[in-house]
């Protein structure tokens, strides 16, 4: 007796399916999405780092000290 498994293909659902259909299916859209993501991540991390640095070093930076010297 030979057991034959039915041909079952897994289906993607949710965010993974949307990402595949609209972004990763074509290389050009993947390239545009990854470039936009890199610029967005760079901008966000840069602003967050600057905010943290300004908070930690409040009153010690030249942009604040030069007002009291002049």
C-alpha atoms as an extended CHARMM CRD file, in Angstrom:
* protein
*
        70  EXT
         1         1  UNK       CA              0.0000000000        0.0000000000        0.0000000000  PROA      1               0.0000000000
         2         2  UNK       CA              1.4950000000        3.3060000000       -1.0810000000  PROA      2               0.0000000000
         3         3  UNK       CA              0.4570000000        6.4110000000        0.7940000000  PROA      3               0.0000000000
         4         4  UNK       CA              0.2600000000        9.5230000000       -1.3080000000  PROA      4               0.0000000000
         5         5  UNK       CA              0.2850000000       12.8590000000        0.4330000000  PROA      5               0.0000000000
         6         6  UNK       CA             -1.9940000000       15.4280000000       -1.0880000000  PROA      6               0.0000000000
         7         7  UNK       CA             -0.2630000000       18.3400000000       -2.7650000000  PROA      7               0.0000000000
         8         8  UNK       CA             -0.7500000000       20.9820000000       -0.0900000000  PROA      8               0.0000000000
         9         9  UNK       CA              0.8260000000       24.3560000000       -0.6580000000  PROA      9               0.0000000000
        10        10  UNK       CA              1.2020000000       26.6230000000        2.3420000000  PROA      10              0.0000000000
        11        11  UNK       CA             -0.5780000000       29.9200000000        1.9630000000  PROA      11              0.0000000000
        12        12  UNK       CA              0.8130000000       33.1680000000        3.2160000000  PROA      12              0.0000000000
        13        13  UNK       CA             -1.5070000000       35.4560000000        5.0470000000  PROA      13              0.0000000000
        14        14  UNK       CA             -1.3860000000       38.8800000000        6.5750000000  PROA      14              0.0000000000
        15        15  UNK       CA              1.6030000000       41.1860000000        6.4050000000  PROA      15              0.0000000000
        16        16  UNK       CA              3.9040000000       38.6300000000        4.7950000000  PROA      16              0.0000000000
        17        17  UNK       CA              1.5450000000       38.1700000000        1.8900000000  PROA      17              0.0000000000
        18        18  UNK       CA              1.1650000000       41.9030000000        1.3880000000  PROA      18              0.0000000000
        19        19  UNK       CA              4.9250000000       42.4360000000        1.5590000000  PROA      19              0.0000000000
        20        20  UNK       CA              5.4910000000       39.7280000000       -1.0320000000  PROA      20              0.0000000000
        21        21  UNK       CA              2.7820000000       40.9450000000       -3.3860000000  PROA      21              0.0000000000
        22        22  UNK       CA              3.6970000000       44.6260000000       -3.3240000000  PROA      22              0.0000000000
        23        23  UNK       CA              7.3980000000       44.8080000000       -2.4750000000  PROA      23              0.0000000000
        24        24  UNK       CA              9.5170000000       41.7190000000       -2.9400000000  PROA      24              0.0000000000
        25        25  UNK       CA              7.9350000000       40.3010000000       -6.0750000000  PROA      25              0.0000000000
        26        26  UNK       CA              9.8720000000       42.6700000000       -8.3400000000  PROA      26              0.0000000000
        27        27  UNK       CA             13.4740000000       43.6980000000       -7.7540000000  PROA      27              0.0000000000
        28        28  UNK       CA             12.8390000000       47.3370000000       -8.6680000000  PROA      28              0.0000000000
        29        29  UNK       CA             10.2300000000       47.7880000000       -5.9410000000  PROA      29              0.0000000000
        30        30  UNK       CA             12.4400000000       45.9360000000       -3.4640000000  PROA      30              0.0000000000
        31        31  UNK       CA             15.3210000000       48.2780000000       -4.2980000000  PROA      31              0.0000000000
        32        32  UNK       CA             13.1380000000       51.3780000000       -3.8930000000  PROA      32              0.0000000000
        33        33  UNK       CA             11.6620000000       50.1070000000       -0.6120000000  PROA      33              0.0000000000
        34        34  UNK       CA             15.0510000000       49.2080000000        0.8570000000  PROA      34              0.0000000000
        35        35  UNK       CA             16.5420000000       52.5640000000       -0.1950000000  PROA      35              0.0000000000
        36        36  UNK       CA             13.6340000000       54.4730000000        1.3160000000  PROA      36              0.0000000000
        37        37  UNK       CA             13.8860000000       52.3570000000        4.4580000000  PROA      37              0.0000000000
        38        38  UNK       CA             17.6050000000       53.0330000000        4.7690000000  PROA      38              0.0000000000
        39        39  UNK       CA             17.1360000000       56.7960000000        4.4450000000  PROA      39              0.0000000000
        40        40  UNK       CA             14.2530000000       56.7510000000        6.9360000000  PROA      40              0.0000000000
        41        41  UNK       CA             16.2110000000       54.6690000000        9.4400000000  PROA      41              0.0000000000
        42        42  UNK       CA             19.2640000000       56.9120000000        9.0340000000  PROA      42              0.0000000000
        43        43  UNK       CA             17.2250000000       60.0810000000        9.5800000000  PROA      43              0.0000000000
        44        44  UNK       CA             15.3630000000       58.6310000000       12.5810000000  PROA      44              0.0000000000
        45        45  UNK       CA             18.4900000000       57.3190000000       14.3090000000  PROA      45              0.0000000000
        46        46  UNK       CA             20.3370000000       60.5890000000       13.6460000000  PROA      46              0.0000000000
        47        47  UNK       CA             17.5600000000       62.6670000000       15.2250000000  PROA      47              0.0000000000
        48        48  UNK       CA             17.2170000000       60.2940000000       18.1830000000  PROA      48              0.0000000000
        49        49  UNK       CA             20.9800000000       60.3430000000       18.8130000000  PROA      49              0.0000000000
        50        50  UNK       CA             21.1040000000       64.1450000000       18.6100000000  PROA      50              0.0000000000
        51        51  UNK       CA             18.1910000000       64.4330000000       21.0340000000  PROA      51              0.0000000000
        52        52  UNK       CA             19.8560000000       62.0550000000       23.4870000000  PROA      52              0.0000000000
        53        53  UNK       CA             23.2140000000       63.8540000000       23.1910000000  PROA      53              0.0000000000
        54        54  UNK       CA             21.6170000000       67.2770000000       23.7220000000  PROA      54              0.0000000000
        55        55  UNK       CA             19.7030000000       65.9960000000       26.7510000000  PROA      55              0.0000000000
        56        56  UNK       CA             22.7440000000       64.4150000000       28.4140000000  PROA      56              0.0000000000
        57        57  UNK       CA             25.0510000000       67.3670000000       27.7100000000  PROA      57              0.0000000000
        58        58  UNK       CA             22.6280000000       70.1930000000       28.4220000000  PROA      58              0.0000000000
        59        59  UNK       CA             24.4990000000       73.3720000000       29.3160000000  PROA      59              0.0000000000
        60        60  UNK       CA             27.8930000000       72.0080000000       28.2790000000  PROA      60              0.0000000000
        61        61  UNK       CA             27.7410000000       72.5160000000       24.5250000000  PROA      61              0.0000000000
        62        62  UNK       CA             29.1720000000       75.4280000000       22.5860000000  PROA      62              0.0000000000
        63        63  UNK       CA             25.7960000000       76.4230000000       21.1690000000  PROA      63              0.0000000000
        64        64  UNK       CA             24.6060000000       77.1020000000       24.7390000000  PROA      64              0.0000000000
        65        65  UNK       CA             27.8590000000       78.3680000000       26.2490000000  PROA      65              0.0000000000
        66        66  UNK       CA             28.6130000000       80.9480000000       23.5480000000  PROA      66              0.0000000000
        67        67  UNK       CA             25.4710000000       82.8960000000       24.4990000000  PROA      67              0.0000000000
        68        68  UNK       CA             26.7820000000       83.4310000000       28.0250000000  PROA      68              0.0000000000
        69        69  UNK       CA             30.3030000000       84.3660000000       26.8570000000  PROA      69              0.0000000000
        70        70  UNK       CA             29.2170000000       87.0400000000       24.3890000000  PROA      70              0.0000000000
